Amino acid sequence: MQKDISYTIEEIAQLLKVSKLTIYELIKKGELPVFRVGRQMRMDAKDLDLYMNKHKSTQMATVPLSTLGPQRIDMKDSQSIVISGQDIVLDILGKHIEKVSSYKTLRSYSGSLNSLISLYNGDCDIVSLHMFDGETGEYNLPYVKRILTGNAYVLINLIARKAGLLVRKGNPLQIKTWTDLKRGDVQLMNREKGSGARILLDEQLHLNQISANMIHGYDGEETSHLSVASAVSTGKADVGIGIEKAAKMVGIDFVPLMTERYDLVMVKTPENEALIQHVKDILSSDLFQTEISSLGDYDVSQTGMIMYETN
């Protein structure tokens, strides 16, 4: 392959002999570095060569939270931090942190609740949250207050984004509301327990007085927005709970029902004062906000705003 050429997502899929959905998953996980030309994503031939030859991420390392406990001291010694969450915006944040500091960023892709518990246990440093609380109508803070009790912490807005129903192209079953999920002709693909999308669904079922056993497919689970979107696209399900960007990436339709606040939370300690300040500065910068806005489907009007901070 020549180093001065690049490939589209479709061409990468053909070269690696996998589906485009698999390529999008690899991009989301940071295993395939891409750049944008307008609305099209492309990958340099040299980066594809590197991936094919070494099968190694060219971006941030990925680590499961379950393996972090014994490694924690070593990671601190090497100035490594763990960012937990699934949105590609977190990968961009990690790159910005590495540019302005000596930290090496590692990535975990756990859901919101499990990530928050891991933060409480000291297994990660920056956690992203999008957890709706039906009792208060508020995002994230009610859960943070319950779980991080006894800790000092700061909650900062990362972005806002649309959440709702992922449906087939053209929405043939006309699924438009939460109550439509209990219809006998609708098959759901759910998210895993502890994910923000699963929490949103469960809270909405409670608010609308819908029992989970009334929903076909409630017990089926996928572990990412893209996996749910893929299940809908392939006909495995009629509907899923997810975000607008996942629907667009897979080529299905999206019914917006909520604007969710996607926040970051960090525990405040003397050791990570510098890290917290770096994150605040990055999120408030025009450079970061412009980069996120260029991706589309993200609202940065509150990016960098302190939503809550303990003394």
HELIX and SHEET records of a PDB file:
HELIX    1   1 ILE A    9  LEU A   16  1                                   8    
HELIX    2   2 LYS A   20  LYS A   28  1                                   9    
HELIX    3   3 ALA A   45  LYS A   54  1                                  10    
HELIX    4   4 LEU A   65  THR A   67  5                                   3    
HELIX    5   5 GLY A   69  GLN A   71  5                                   3    
HELIX    6   6 ARG A   72  ASP A   77  1                                   6    
HELIX    7   7 ILE A   88  VAL A  100  1                                  13    
HELIX    8   8 SER A  112  TYR A  120  1                                   9    
HELIX    9   9 LEU A  141  ILE A  147  1                                   7    
HELIX   10  10 TRP A  178  LYS A  182  5                                   5    
HELIX   11  11 GLY A  196  LEU A  207  1                                  12    
HELIX   12  12 ALA A  212  MET A  214  5                                   3    
HELIX   13  13 HIS A  225  SER A  233  1                                   9    
HELIX   14  14 GLU A  244  VAL A  250  1                                   7    
HELIX   15  15 PRO A  270  ASN A  272  5                                   3    
HELIX   16  16 GLU A  273  SER A  284  1                                  12    
HELIX   17  17 ASP A  286  SER A  293  1                                   8    
SHEET    1   A 3 SER A   6  THR A   8  0                                        
SHEET    2   A 3 GLN A  40  ASP A  44 -1                                        
SHEET    3   A 3 PHE A  35  VAL A  37 -1                                        
SHEET    1   B 9 ALA A  61  THR A  62  0                                        
SHEET    2   B 9 LYS A 104  SER A 108  1                                        
SHEET    3   B 9 SER A  80  SER A  84  1                                        
SHEET    4   B 9 ILE A 126  LEU A 129  1                                        
SHEET    5   B 9 ASP A 253  VAL A 267 -1                                        
SHEET    6   B 9 TYR A 153  VAL A 167 -1                                        
SHEET    7   B 9 VAL A 239  ILE A 243 -1                                        
SHEET    8   B 9 LEU A 188  ARG A 191  1                                        
SHEET    9   B 9 GLU A 221  GLU A 222  1                                        
SHEET    1   C 7 ALA A  61  THR A  62  0                                        
SHEET    2   C 7 LYS A 104  SER A 108  1                                        
SHEET    3   C 7 SER A  80  SER A  84  1                                        
SHEET    4   C 7 ILE A 126  LEU A 129  1                                        
SHEET    5   C 7 ASP A 253  VAL A 267 -1                                        
SHEET    6   C 7 TYR A 153  VAL A 167 -1                                        
SHEET    7   C 7 ILE A 306  GLU A 309 -1                                        
SHEET    1   D 2 PHE A 132  ASP A 133  0                                        
SHEET    2   D 2 GLU A 138  TYR A 139 -1                                        
END                                                                             
